[in-house]
Amino acid sequence: MDAEHFDLVVIGSGPAGEKGAAQAAYHGKRVAIVERSPFVGGTAVSTGGLPSKALRETALYVSGWRKKEVYGVSLELDRDATFERLRLRASEISAVMTEAVSRNIERHNIELIHGEARLGADQHVHVVSGGTERSLHADVVLVATGSRPFRPPDIPFDGDAVVDSDQILQLDRPFESVVIVGAGPVGCEYASTFAAVGIRVWLVDIAERLLPMLDAEIAGLVVSSLRRSGIELMLGSRVSRVERDGGAVTVELDGGRTLRAEKLMFGAGRVGNTEGLGLEAAGVAVDGRGRIAVDDHYRTSAPHVYAAGDVIGLPALASVSMEQARVAMCHAFDIPLKQAVDRLLPFGIFTIPEAAGVGMTEEAARDAGLDYEVGRGWFAQNNRAAIAGDTDGLIKLVCMKDGKLLGVHIMGDDAAELVHQGQALIRHGGNVDEFIHTTFNVPTRSDAYKYAAYDALKHVEVRAAFGDVAGAG
């Protein structure tokens, strides 16, 4: 069988695959994407990030959440109608974003091939679809097949009472209670979404601290918010046994406590989608969780094969996956654009309310022995937050004694958006006094940056340039 030649063959059309393919195609390379699903976009647009965020926004809207207290409105939710609305909106967003990925692939003249890909000898990729096989020859291969939820053998998954974090979006009828195992970002996000629409939630995790990637003060505020929403949070707890019992699930924890709920969602860990790709025969090293080992250029142990995204492991963020793939293709084809992924990575946790951070946490600054200070701008004193009826949280600045900004950490509405203002200043080596000089629209949540800076400047050495800033503003 004659093989058709491509400069690049990408396996997987999720965030890494799509953006890696587009990067190469934009610079004149002939590119094909092989996708085994009938739909493009990967987990991010089908069962993961975007549909779950749509679920969150819909839950906020239909429940009225905190605003019902501000306006004196009490909402009585119709459980069946609410659940159907949640599912419908998640499905709508998935369809919209799938179409957006399709249009981007077409716009870059990338050939989309549906089928199962397997690496062969001499830089060949074999694609099987509908009983026929097509052979491609690739100068470069990018493996971007993503990941799926880890499913331990002692958890009796059935797709109904016991589900993973992908299957939870496929449930077709409402439920009153759920045990969520795994209090990482996914578990916390689903927990707060379900609690917002009146579902009873138990959130269980073996770790003693919630969301360790967050600044400890911010993580503590998230814990308080989750508990105020009615979620029973059990940290330092291990699941010892799970049983399906009629229309319910019984979950036993070490220590003797037993939980009983309609559903269990297991969301602790993920594994790489690498089975059947022929990686071992191609000389590509894979670990026990199916994750591909790569170097700083995202090249695998096979010289012509690169990998990016969730399939290589943490941080497993769509934003980072896209950049990894772009950098990989720049190295693969000597494109003088991106040589490394930005080390200053922001992250957002889409709980209700959100949490976000970028740069050095207070704990990291302390552990590094830095002479640092902290400034806080609380949303309880912010005009926009008061108007919106959501005054939880703050903007927290971590800076050196000379005012150089090291980190920004936020808990509150729109935190994942607000963090980028701090990110830009850190990237350019700026000082917190820049926030003092900046005029913010009023009322806005962004204005809390100014008051966090005033708070920090009470202590840092640059106060001499401003005089006594205590009580400024």
One Martini backbone bead per residue (centre of mass of N, CA, C, O) as a GRO file, in nm:
protein
  473
    1MET     BB    1   0.093   0.038   0.026
    2ASP     BB    2   0.064   0.358  -0.035
    3ALA     BB    3   0.192   0.646   0.106
    4GLU     BB    4   0.092   0.941   0.239
    5HIS     BB    5   0.226   1.259   0.254
    6PHE     BB    6   0.338   1.432   0.559
    7ASP     BB    7   0.468   1.653   0.773
    8LEU     BB    8   0.201   1.614   0.962
    9VAL     BB    9   0.079   1.400   1.228
   10VAL     BB   10  -0.216   1.406   1.419
   11ILE     BB   11  -0.320   1.265   1.735
   12GLY     BB   12  -0.575   1.442   1.792
   13SER     BB   13  -0.840   1.721   1.857
   14GLY     BB   14  -0.766   1.873   2.081
   15PRO     BB   15  -0.605   2.138   2.199
   16ALA     BB   16  -0.326   2.029   2.111
   17GLY     BB   17  -0.389   1.924   1.826
   18GLU     BB   18  -0.512   2.176   1.698
   19LYS     BB   19  -0.273   2.383   1.761
   20GLY     BB   20  -0.042   2.224   1.636
   21ALA     BB   21  -0.158   2.205   1.351
   22ALA     BB   22  -0.194   2.513   1.304
   23GLN     BB   23   0.100   2.596   1.336
   24ALA     BB   24   0.208   2.434   1.092
   25ALA     BB   25   0.006   2.527   0.870
   26TYR     BB   26   0.070   2.834   0.886
   27HIS     BB   27   0.383   2.738   0.792
   28GLY     BB   28   0.324   2.532   0.529
   29LYS     BB   29   0.222   2.262   0.625
   30ARG     BB   30   0.135   1.932   0.586
   31VAL     BB   31  -0.178   1.833   0.743
   32ALA     BB   32  -0.295   1.579   0.978
   33ILE     BB   33  -0.590   1.456   1.142
   34VAL     BB   34  -0.651   1.204   1.386
   35GLU     BB   35  -0.989   1.086   1.469
   36ARG     BB   36  -1.191   0.858   1.643
   37SER     BB   37  -1.407   1.048   1.667
   38PRO     BB   38  -1.683   1.205   1.524
   39PHE     BB   39  -1.556   1.432   1.701
   40VAL     BB   40  -1.418   1.726   1.777
   41GLY     BB   41  -1.202   1.847   2.071
   42GLY     BB   42  -1.245   1.651   2.281
   43THR     BB   43  -1.290   1.669   2.616
   44ALA     BB   44  -1.317   1.982   2.637
   45VAL     BB   45  -1.605   1.966   2.445
   46SER     BB   46  -1.761   1.705   2.571
   47THR     BB   47  -1.673   1.610   2.907
   48GLY     BB   48  -1.535   1.869   3.023
   49GLY     BB   49  -1.457   2.186   3.070
   50LEU     BB   50  -1.689   2.335   2.910
   51PRO     BB   51  -1.949   2.184   3.004
   52SER     BB   52  -1.896   2.226   3.312
   53LYS     BB   53  -1.908   2.539   3.295
   54ALA     BB   54  -2.195   2.551   3.186
   55LEU     BB   55  -2.322   2.418   3.429
   56ARG     BB   56  -2.246   2.637   3.629
   57GLU     BB   57  -2.388   2.883   3.496
   58THR     BB   58  -2.670   2.757   3.505
   59ALA     BB   59  -2.689   2.717   3.809
   60LEU     BB   60  -2.669   3.017   3.880
   61TYR     BB   61  -2.920   3.109   3.725
   62VAL     BB   62  -3.156   2.912   3.822
   63SER     BB   63  -3.095   2.971   4.142
   64GLY     BB   64  -2.968   3.275   4.211
   65TRP     BB   65  -2.822   3.227   4.452
   66ARG     BB   66  -2.724   3.505   4.626
   67LYS     BB   67  -2.930   3.714   4.497
   68LYS     BB   68  -3.184   3.632   4.659
   69GLU     BB   69  -3.092   3.790   4.915
   70VAL     BB   70  -3.075   4.078   4.796
   71TYR     BB   71  -3.389   4.070   4.653
   72GLY     BB   72  -3.595   3.880   4.806
   73VAL     BB   73  -3.576   3.597   4.650
   74SER     BB   74  -3.760   3.292   4.616
   75LEU     BB   75  -3.664   2.977   4.491
   76GLU     BB   76  -3.842   2.711   4.328
   77LEU     BB   77  -3.723   2.417   4.223
   78ASP     BB   78  -3.745   2.220   3.943
   79ARG     BB   79  -3.578   1.939   3.918
   80ASP     BB   80  -3.633   1.841   3.628
   81ALA     BB   81  -3.598   2.115   3.480
   82THR     BB   82  -3.315   2.179   3.584
   83PHE     BB   83  -3.165   1.930   3.477
   84GLU     BB   84  -3.237   1.972   3.178
   85ARG     BB   85  -3.100   2.251   3.154
   86LEU     BB   86  -2.816   2.163   3.219
   87ARG     BB   87  -2.782   1.958   2.989
   88LEU     BB   88  -2.852   2.140   2.749
   89ARG     BB   89  -2.629   2.355   2.785
   90ALA     BB   90  -2.387   2.167   2.768
   91SER     BB   91  -2.459   2.065   2.482
   92GLU     BB   92  -2.453   2.338   2.336
   93ILE     BB   93  -2.156   2.409   2.394
   94SER     BB   94  -2.034   2.161   2.263
   95ALA     BB   95  -2.139   2.223   1.976
   96VAL     BB   96  -2.014   2.502   1.936
   97MET     BB   97  -1.709   2.415   1.987
   98THR     BB   98  -1.692   2.197   1.772
   99GLU     BB   99  -1.740   2.391   1.535
  100ALA     BB  100  -1.493   2.571   1.590
  101VAL     BB  101  -1.283   2.351   1.539
  102SER     BB  102  -1.365   2.278   1.253
  103ARG     BB  103  -1.313   2.560   1.130
  104ASN     BB  104  -1.010   2.571   1.197
  105ILE     BB  105  -0.926   2.328   1.029
  106GLU     BB  106  -1.030   2.438   0.758
  107ARG     BB  107  -0.875   2.715   0.754
  108HIS     BB  108  -0.586   2.539   0.752
  109ASN     BB  109  -0.600   2.289   0.560
  110ILE     BB  110  -0.677   2.037   0.724
  111GLU     BB  111  -0.676   1.699   0.740
  112LEU     BB  112  -0.953   1.494   0.822
  113ILE     BB  113  -0.928   1.178   1.002
  114HIS     BB  114  -1.128   0.905   1.064
  115GLY     BB  115  -0.980   0.701   1.321
  116GLU     BB  116  -0.742   0.454   1.394
  117ALA     BB  117  -0.425   0.494   1.529
  118ARG     BB  118  -0.091   0.366   1.420
  119LEU     BB  119   0.228   0.306   1.468
  120GLY     BB  120   0.496   0.255   1.249
  121ALA     BB  121   0.723   0.203   1.037
  122ASP     BB  122   0.897   0.447   0.889
  123GLN     BB  123   0.694   0.687   0.967
  124HIS     BB  124   0.421   0.545   1.007
  125VAL     BB  125   0.054   0.578   0.972
  126HIS     BB  126  -0.220   0.386   1.073
  127VAL     BB  127  -0.564   0.388   0.944
  128VAL     BB  128  -0.872   0.280   1.086
  129SER     BB  129  -1.186   0.258   0.887
  130GLY     BB  130  -1.443   0.063   0.826
  131GLY     BB  131  -1.220  -0.178   0.746
  132THR     BB  132  -1.009   0.030   0.657
  133GLU     BB  133  -0.679   0.122   0.531
  134ARG     BB  134  -0.448   0.392   0.597
  135SER     BB  135  -0.141   0.530   0.476
  136LEU     BB  136   0.103   0.728   0.647
  137HIS     BB  137   0.356   0.978   0.601
  138ALA     BB  138   0.578   1.119   0.859
  139ASP     BB  139   0.799   1.346   0.968
  140VAL     BB  140   0.579   1.417   1.191
  141VAL     BB  141   0.456   1.338   1.523
  142LEU     BB  142   0.155   1.412   1.715
  143VAL     BB  143   0.066   1.332   2.042
  144ALA     BB  144  -0.298   1.413   2.138
  145THR     BB  145  -0.500   1.201   2.326
  146GLY     BB  146  -0.503   1.242   2.617
  147SER     BB  147  -0.749   1.171   2.873
  148ARG     BB  148  -0.880   0.981   3.153
  149PRO     BB  149  -1.033   0.850   3.396
  150PHE     BB  150  -0.963   0.697   3.676
  151ARG     BB  151  -1.031   0.326   3.735
  152PRO     BB  152  -1.061   0.151   3.988
  153PRO     BB  153  -1.133  -0.187   4.053
  154ASP     BB  154  -1.303  -0.123   4.341
  155ILE     BB  155  -1.498   0.037   4.153
  156PRO     BB  156  -1.850   0.005   4.057
  157PHE     BB  157  -1.896   0.078   3.762
  158ASP     BB  158  -2.222   0.172   3.566
  159GLY     BB  159  -2.322   0.469   3.452
  160ASP     BB  160  -2.515   0.563   3.710
  161ALA     BB  161  -2.443   0.537   4.024
  162VAL     BB  162  -2.141   0.490   3.907
  163VAL     BB  163  -1.911   0.749   3.822
  164ASP     BB  164  -1.736   0.955   3.632
  165SER     BB  165  -1.635   1.276   3.519
  166ASP     BB  166  -1.760   1.213   3.233
  167GLN     BB  167  -2.044   1.071   3.297
  168ILE     BB  168  -2.205   1.293   3.456
  169LEU     BB  169  -2.312   1.439   3.182
  170GLN     BB  170  -2.499   1.168   3.097
  171LEU     BB  171  -2.716   1.205   3.281
  172ASP     BB  172  -3.096   1.167   3.257
  173ARG     BB  173  -3.146   1.228   3.573
  174PRO     BB  174  -3.224   1.324   3.867
  175PHE     BB  175  -3.070   1.410   4.190
  176GLU     BB  176  -3.019   1.445   4.553
  177SER     BB  177  -2.734   1.282   4.576
  178VAL     BB  178  -2.362   1.303   4.635
  179VAL     BB  179  -2.052   1.139   4.599
  180ILE     BB  180  -1.724   1.286   4.598
  181VAL     BB  181  -1.421   1.158   4.470
  182GLY     BB  182  -1.221   1.412   4.474
  183ALA     BB  183  -1.066   1.742   4.561
  184GLY     BB  184  -1.017   1.870   4.310
  185PRO     BB  185  -1.108   2.075   4.072
  186VAL     BB  186  -1.336   1.892   3.966
  187GLY     BB  187  -1.475   1.820   4.235
  188CYS     BB  188  -1.526   2.113   4.332
  189GLU     BB  189  -1.692   2.211   4.092
  190TYR     BB  190  -1.923   2.003   4.110
  191ALA     BB  191  -2.003   2.050   4.400
  192SER     BB  192  -2.091   2.353   4.368
  193THR     BB  193  -2.299   2.309   4.147
  194PHE     BB  194  -2.489   2.111   4.294
  195ALA     BB  195  -2.542   2.288   4.547
  196ALA     BB  196  -2.682   2.528   4.391
  197VAL     BB  197  -2.939   2.307   4.323
  198GLY     BB  198  -2.978   2.122   4.603
  199ILE     BB  199  -2.760   1.914   4.626
  200ARG     BB  200  -2.629   1.669   4.806
  201VAL     BB  201  -2.284   1.690   4.937
  202TRP     BB  202  -1.997   1.480   4.931
  203LEU     BB  203  -1.645   1.549   4.998
  204VAL     BB  204  -1.368   1.336   4.915
  205ASP     BB  205  -1.028   1.311   5.064
  206ILE     BB  206  -0.704   1.207   5.145
  207ALA     BB  207  -0.630   1.481   5.187
  208GLU     BB  208  -0.578   1.749   5.420
  209ARG     BB  209  -0.569   1.947   5.169
  210LEU     BB  210  -0.703   2.179   4.973
  211LEU     BB  211  -0.574   2.275   4.697
  212PRO     BB  212  -0.232   2.298   4.693
  213MET     BB  213  -0.190   2.516   4.453
  214LEU     BB  214  -0.287   2.710   4.650
  215ASP     BB  215  -0.308   2.946   4.845
  216ALA     BB  216  -0.384   2.896   5.170
  217GLU     BB  217  -0.588   3.126   5.210
  218ILE     BB  218  -0.761   3.060   4.963
  219ALA     BB  219  -0.828   2.768   5.035
  220GLY     BB  220  -0.978   2.841   5.297
  221LEU     BB  221  -1.204   3.003   5.156
  222VAL     BB  222  -1.312   2.768   4.990
  223VAL     BB  223  -1.392   2.589   5.221
  224SER     BB  224  -1.596   2.786   5.347
  225SER     BB  225  -1.779   2.807   5.095
  226LEU     BB  226  -1.855   2.511   5.067
  227ARG     BB  227  -1.985   2.485   5.350
  228ARG     BB  228  -2.201   2.713   5.315
  229SER     BB  229  -2.339   2.542   5.068
  230GLY     BB  230  -2.354   2.232   5.220
  231ILE     BB  231  -2.092   2.093   5.209
  232GLU     BB  232  -1.939   1.788   5.293
  233LEU     BB  233  -1.610   1.789   5.415
  234MET     BB  234  -1.361   1.511   5.370
  235LEU     BB  235  -1.060   1.507   5.494
  236GLY     BB  236  -0.853   1.239   5.531
  237SER     BB  237  -1.023   1.032   5.343
  238ARG     BB  238  -1.087   0.687   5.282
  239VAL     BB  239  -1.194   0.453   5.063
  240SER     BB  240  -1.298   0.111   5.133
  241ARG     BB  241  -1.610   0.101   5.021
  242VAL     BB  242  -1.835   0.000   4.744
  243GLU     BB  243  -2.200  -0.006   4.708
  244ARG     BB  244  -2.470  -0.126   4.548
  245ASP     BB  245  -2.816  -0.027   4.661
  246GLY     BB  246  -3.015  -0.028   4.445
  247GLY     BB  247  -3.081   0.327   4.434
  248ALA     BB  248  -2.791   0.318   4.576
  249VAL     BB  249  -2.494   0.429   4.764
  250THR     BB  250  -2.230   0.279   4.948
  251VAL     BB  251  -1.987   0.452   5.162
  252GLU     BB  252  -1.682   0.360   5.297
  253LEU     BB  253  -1.474   0.473   5.558
  254ASP     BB  254  -1.212   0.531   5.713
  255GLY     BB  255  -1.330   0.504   6.056
  256GLY     BB  256  -1.658   0.409   5.988
  257ARG     BB  257  -1.791   0.580   5.788
  258THR     BB  258  -2.121   0.617   5.632
  259LEU     BB  259  -2.245   0.663   5.303
  260ARG     BB  260  -2.562   0.776   5.142
  261ALA     BB  261  -2.642   0.772   4.789
  262GLU     BB  262  -2.736   0.798   4.460
  263LYS     BB  263  -2.437   0.897   4.399
  264LEU     BB  264  -2.109   0.838   4.241
  265MET     BB  265  -1.811   1.036   4.199
  266PHE     BB  266  -1.510   0.966   4.033
  267GLY     BB  267  -1.218   1.219   4.061
  268ALA     BB  268  -0.923   1.052   4.088
  269GLY     BB  269  -0.757   1.094   3.833
  270ARG     BB  270  -0.550   1.008   3.541
  271VAL     BB  271  -0.515   0.870   3.205
  272GLY     BB  272  -0.362   0.785   2.927
  273ASN     BB  273  -0.426   0.774   2.568
  274THR     BB  274  -0.230   0.480   2.445
  275GLU     BB  275  -0.382   0.260   2.342
  276GLY     BB  276  -0.305   0.120   2.024
  277LEU     BB  277  -0.051   0.312   1.907
  278GLY     BB  278   0.240   0.173   1.898
  279LEU     BB  279   0.471   0.289   2.089
  280GLU     BB  280   0.673   0.068   2.152
  281ALA     BB  281   0.750  -0.001   1.855
  282ALA     BB  282   0.841   0.318   1.817
  283GLY     BB  283   1.000   0.405   2.096
  284VAL     BB  284   0.781   0.498   2.316
  285ALA     BB  285   0.765   0.615   2.629
  286VAL     BB  286   0.571   0.467   2.906
  287ASP     BB  287   0.386   0.472   3.178
  288GLY     BB  288   0.158   0.330   3.408
  289ARG     BB  289  -0.054   0.584   3.314
  290GLY     BB  290   0.003   0.650   2.996
  291ARG     BB  291   0.248   0.842   2.998
  292ILE     BB  292   0.450   1.055   2.816
  293ALA     BB  293   0.779   1.102   2.756
  294VAL     BB  294   0.955   1.422   2.767
  295ASP     BB  295   1.110   1.696   2.673
  296ASP     BB  296   1.153   2.040   2.643
  297HIS     BB  297   1.034   1.990   2.327
  298TYR     BB  298   0.833   1.732   2.322
  299ARG     BB  299   1.015   1.491   2.285
  300THR     BB  300   1.054   1.176   2.245
  301SER     BB  301   1.227   0.871   2.218
  302ALA     BB  302   1.128   0.943   1.934
  303PRO     BB  303   1.249   1.174   1.717
  304HIS     BB  304   0.957   1.216   1.539
  305VAL     BB  305   0.809   1.221   1.824
  306TYR     BB  306   0.547   1.396   1.972
  307ALA     BB  307   0.409   1.548   2.284
  308ALA     BB  308   0.086   1.670   2.417
  309GLY     BB  309  -0.070   1.727   2.704
  310ASP     BB  310  -0.231   1.501   2.901
  311VAL     BB  311  -0.045   1.259   2.795
  312ILE     BB  312   0.208   1.391   2.983
  313GLY     BB  313   0.049   1.533   3.209
  314LEU     BB  314   0.129   1.762   3.401
  315PRO     BB  315  -0.117   2.002   3.441
  316ALA     BB  316  -0.370   1.951   3.262
  317LEU     BB  317  -0.424   2.211   3.074
  318ALA     BB  318  -0.553   2.358   2.806
  319SER     BB  319  -0.369   2.607   2.794
  320VAL     BB  320  -0.102   2.438   2.805
  321SER     BB  321  -0.144   2.236   2.577
  322MET     BB  322  -0.136   2.441   2.347
  323GLU     BB  323   0.157   2.544   2.404
  324GLN     BB  324   0.306   2.277   2.380
  325ALA     BB  325   0.235   2.226   2.081
  326ARG     BB  326   0.356   2.483   1.963
  327VAL     BB  327   0.643   2.434   2.061
  328ALA     BB  328   0.688   2.159   1.930
  329MET     BB  329   0.655   2.268   1.631
  330CYS     BB  330   0.882   2.474   1.639
  331HIS     BB  331   1.103   2.256   1.677
  332ALA     BB  332   1.034   2.054   1.445
  333PHE     BB  333   1.033   2.324   1.215
  334ASP     BB  334   1.194   2.580   1.281
  335ILE     BB  335   1.011   2.795   1.434
  336PRO     BB  336   1.049   3.146   1.517
  337LEU     BB  337   0.849   3.173   1.807
  338LYS     BB  338   0.834   2.913   2.013
  339GLN     BB  339   1.054   2.776   2.275
  340ALA     BB  340   0.855   2.810   2.529
  341VAL     BB  341   0.679   2.776   2.803
  342ASP     BB  342   0.538   2.957   3.014
  343ARG     BB  343   0.623   2.985   3.357
  344LEU     BB  344   0.369   3.181   3.403
  345LEU     BB  345   0.110   3.011   3.531
  346PRO     BB  346  -0.216   3.011   3.524
  347PHE     BB  347  -0.507   2.955   3.740
  348GLY     BB  348  -0.841   2.799   3.756
  349ILE     BB  349  -1.120   2.769   3.984
  350PHE     BB  350  -1.470   2.672   3.917
  351THR     BB  351  -1.610   2.766   4.152
  352ILE     BB  352  -1.842   2.884   4.418
  353PRO     BB  353  -1.645   3.072   4.388
  354GLU     BB  354  -1.364   3.158   4.252
  355ALA     BB  355  -1.019   3.059   4.179
  356ALA     BB  356  -0.684   3.215   4.166
  357GLY     BB  357  -0.344   3.206   4.014
  358VAL     BB  358  -0.007   3.369   4.020
  359GLY     BB  359   0.279   3.272   4.110
  360MET     BB  360   0.375   3.340   4.425
  361THR     BB  361   0.326   3.230   4.721
  362GLU     BB  362   0.350   3.283   5.047
  363GLU     BB  363   0.484   3.010   5.116
  364ALA     BB  364   0.710   3.026   4.902
  365ALA     BB  365   0.840   3.286   5.009
  366ARG     BB  366   0.902   3.177   5.290
  367ASP     BB  367   1.070   2.921   5.203
  368ALA     BB  368   1.283   3.116   5.041
  369GLY     BB  369   1.352   3.368   5.237
  370LEU     BB  370   1.190   3.615   5.178
  371ASP     BB  371   1.135   3.970   5.173
  372TYR     BB  372   0.803   4.001   5.233
  373GLU     BB  373   0.471   4.099   5.127
  374VAL     BB  374   0.118   4.179   5.196
  375GLY     BB  375  -0.187   4.239   5.006
  376ARG     BB  376  -0.539   4.343   5.063
  377GLY     BB  377  -0.852   4.316   4.865
  378TRP     BB  378  -1.171   4.336   4.963
  379PHE     BB  379  -1.496   4.270   4.848
  380ALA     BB  380  -1.653   4.395   5.093
  381GLN     BB  381  -1.520   4.695   4.978
  382ASN     BB  382  -1.671   4.660   4.697
  383ASN     BB  383  -1.891   4.794   4.483
  384ARG     BB  384  -1.952   4.564   4.276
  385ALA     BB  385  -1.995   4.338   4.482
  386ALA     BB  386  -2.230   4.473   4.629
  387ILE     BB  387  -2.422   4.493   4.387
  388ALA     BB  388  -2.409   4.174   4.318
  389GLY     BB  389  -2.398   4.002   4.600
  390ASP     BB  390  -2.062   3.921   4.600
  391THR     BB  391  -1.825   3.944   4.878
  392ASP     BB  392  -1.636   3.728   4.846
  393GLY     BB  393  -1.314   3.780   4.916
  394LEU     BB  394  -0.998   3.846   4.726
  395ILE     BB  395  -0.703   4.036   4.670
  396LYS     BB  396  -0.367   3.899   4.657
  397LEU     BB  397  -0.045   4.026   4.736
  398VAL     BB  398   0.293   3.939   4.646
  399CYS     BB  399   0.591   4.102   4.776
  400MET     BB  400   0.849   4.283   4.797
  401LYS     BB  401   0.997   4.536   4.977
  402ASP     BB  402   1.024   4.702   4.689
  403GLY     BB  403   0.737   4.595   4.532
  404LYS     BB  404   0.776   4.344   4.384
  405LEU     BB  405   0.591   4.130   4.202
  406LEU     BB  406   0.509   3.773   4.264
  407GLY     BB  407   0.187   3.752   4.341
  408VAL     BB  408  -0.155   3.633   4.259
  409HIS     BB  409  -0.458   3.599   4.469
  410ILE     BB  410  -0.797   3.466   4.414
  411MET     BB  411  -1.126   3.516   4.566
  412GLY     BB  412  -1.400   3.517   4.344
  413ASP     BB  413  -1.561   3.675   4.127
  414ASP     BB  414  -1.373   3.648   3.836
  415ALA     BB  415  -1.082   3.540   3.902
  416ALA     BB  416  -0.986   3.419   3.620
  417GLU     BB  417  -0.975   3.711   3.500
  418LEU     BB  418  -0.822   3.899   3.709
  419VAL     BB  419  -0.534   3.757   3.714
  420HIS     BB  420  -0.412   3.886   3.443
  421GLN     BB  421  -0.319   4.155   3.553
  422GLY     BB  422  -0.098   4.039   3.736
  423GLN     BB  423   0.053   3.875   3.524
  424ALA     BB  424   0.155   4.113   3.351
  425LEU     BB  425   0.326   4.247   3.576
  426ILE     BB  426   0.514   4.014   3.640
  427ARG     BB  427   0.638   3.975   3.356
  428HIS     BB  428   0.754   4.296   3.381
  429GLY     BB  429   0.861   4.352   3.677
  430GLY     BB  430   0.659   4.484   3.859
  431ASN     BB  431   0.497   4.705   4.077
  432VAL     BB  432   0.244   4.782   4.299
  433ASP     BB  433   0.238   5.093   4.226
  434GLU     BB  434   0.087   5.059   3.955
  435PHE     BB  435  -0.196   5.041   4.092
  436ILE     BB  436  -0.193   5.331   4.198
  437HIS     BB  437  -0.161   5.471   3.904
  438THR     BB  438  -0.416   5.328   3.830
  439THR     BB  439  -0.720   5.363   3.653
  440PHE     BB  440  -1.027   5.249   3.755
  441ASN     BB  441  -1.313   5.144   3.715
  442VAL     BB  442  -1.636   5.265   3.848
  443PRO     BB  443  -1.758   4.976   3.911
  444THR     BB  444  -1.505   4.729   4.007
  445ARG     BB  445  -1.307   4.460   4.088
  446SER     BB  446  -1.029   4.573   3.999
  447ASP     BB  447  -1.010   4.793   4.227
  448ALA     BB  448  -0.883   4.595   4.441
  449TYR     BB  449  -0.589   4.631   4.358
  450LYS     BB  450  -0.542   4.911   4.484
  451TYR     BB  451  -0.601   4.820   4.785
  452ALA     BB  452  -0.384   4.604   4.794
  453ALA     BB  453  -0.150   4.802   4.744
  454TYR     BB  454  -0.191   4.984   4.985
  455ASP     BB  455  -0.151   4.757   5.191
  456ALA     BB  456   0.141   4.687   5.104
  457LEU     BB  457   0.262   4.992   5.130
  458LYS     BB  458   0.277   4.999   5.442
  459HIS     BB  459   0.561   4.805   5.430
  460VAL     BB  460   0.720   4.899   5.201
  461GLU     BB  461   0.989   5.088   5.084
  462VAL     BB  462   0.816   5.275   4.873
  463ARG     BB  463   0.666   5.472   5.075
  464ALA     BB  464   0.852   5.720   5.047
  465ALA     BB  465   0.719   5.807   4.764
  466PHE     BB  466   0.413   5.843   4.921
  467GLY     BB  467   0.420   5.817   5.199
  468ASP     BB  468   0.157   5.779   5.400
  469VAL     BB  469  -0.077   5.506   5.311
  470ALA     BB  470  -0.245   5.490   5.539
  471GLY     BB  471  -0.577   5.499   5.443
  472ALA     BB  472  -0.587   5.499   5.157
  473GLY     BB  473  -0.874   5.588   4.936
   0.00000   0.00000   0.00000
